[in-house]
Amino acid sequence: MSPLSLRLPEANPPSPGSTLCDPEEPAVSQNTQCTTEMWVFIASLLSNAVVGFLIAYFQAIDANSPARAYVGWTTILFGILFVLAIMVAFRKRLSLREKGRDIELRTVSAQVRSS
């Protein structure tokens, strides 16, 4: 062995009958996963808007401001949009789970080590 060569440790083989993902073939579509993450991001932005307008609504009530009705309706509108975005994100996540699949790999000479 030359001084510059490296020896990488051997990977632990999976236990017999274990289920793994095949790295060559993705289990789910990346487009679906990206869409799911996009809707979660939109829902997080809308949740910030709901909280911000809700605080503004309570302050408008305390100040007896004539704009409290407009701020209240804006809060309700952002609340509805937030609920819709959460519902779409969950629906996309469920479709992602349904499209996923498990691949069972069989091992030939795996040994189980006791801890």
C-alpha positions in Angstrom: 0.0 0.0 0.0 1.5 3.3 -1.0 1.5 6.2 1.5 -1.0 8.2 -0.7 -3.6 5.5 -1.1 -6.7 5.6 1.0 -8.8 2.7 2.1 -12.4 3.5 2.7 -14.3 1.6 5.3 -16.7 -1.0 4.0 -20.4 0.0 4.1 -22.5 -2.0 6.5 -24.7 -4.4 4.6 -28.4 -4.1 5.2 -30.1 -6.6 7.4 -31.8 -9.5 5.7 -35.2 -8.6 4.2 -34.7 -4.9 4.7 -36.3 -2.3 2.4 -34.2 0.3 0.8 -34.5 3.0 -1.9 -32.8 2.4 -5.3 -30.5 5.4 -5.9 -30.6 4.9 -9.6 -34.3 5.2 -9.9 -36.1 7.9 -7.7 -39.0 6.6 -5.8 -41.1 9.8 -6.3 -41.2 12.5 -8.9 -39.0 15.5 -8.0 -41.6 17.8 -9.5 -44.2 16.6 -7.0 -41.9 17.0 -4.1 -40.9 20.5 -5.3 -44.6 21.4 -5.6 -45.3 20.2 -2.1 -42.5 22.2 -0.6 -43.7 25.3 -2.6 -47.2 25.0 -1.0 -45.7 24.6 2.4 -43.7 27.8 1.9 -46.8 29.7 0.6 -48.7 28.5 3.7 -45.9 29.7 6.0 -46.0 33.2 4.4 -49.8 33.3 4.7 -49.6 32.3 8.4 -47.4 35.3 9.0 -49.9 37.5 7.2 -52.8 36.1 9.3 -50.9 36.7 12.6 -49.9 40.2 11.5 -53.4 41.3 10.5 -54.9 39.6 13.6 -52.7 41.7 15.8 -53.6 44.8 13.8 -57.2 43.9 14.1 -57.0 43.7 17.9 -55.1 47.0 18.0 -57.8 48.6 15.8 -60.5 47.3 18.2 -58.6 48.8 21.2 -58.2 52.1 19.4 -61.9 52.1 18.2 -60.6 52.7 14.7 -63.0 52.9 11.8 -60.6 50.7 9.8 -61.2 47.7 12.1 -63.8 46.2 9.8 -61.4 46.3 6.8 -58.6 44.8 8.8 -61.0 42.1 10.1 -62.0 41.1 6.6 -58.4 41.1 5.5 -57.6 38.8 8.4 -60.4 36.5 7.4 -59.3 36.5 3.8 -55.7 35.6 4.6 -57.0 33.0 7.0 -59.0 31.3 4.3 -56.1 31.4 1.9 -53.9 29.9 4.6 -56.3 27.1 5.2 -56.5 26.4 1.5 -52.7 26.4 1.1 -52.4 23.9 4.0 -55.0 21.7 2.4 -53.3 21.7 -0.9 -49.9 21.0 0.7 -51.4 18.0 2.6 -53.1 16.7 -0.6 -49.8 17.0 -2.5 -48.0 15.2 0.4 -50.6 12.4 0.3 -50.2 12.0 -3.5 -46.4 12.0 -3.0 -46.8 9.1 -0.5 -49.1 7.2 -2.8 -46.6 7.5 -5.7 -43.7 6.4 -3.7 -42.7 2.7 -3.6 -40.5 0.5 -1.6 -37.9 -1.8 -3.2 -37.0 -4.9 -1.3 -33.4 -5.9 -1.7 -32.2 -9.4 -0.7 -28.8 -9.9 0.9 -26.7 -13.0 0.5 -24.1 -12.9 3.1 -25.1 -10.3 5.7 -24.2 -10.9 9.3 -26.0 -9.3 12.2 -23.7 -8.0 14.9 -24.8 -7.9 18.5 -24.3 -4.5 20.2 
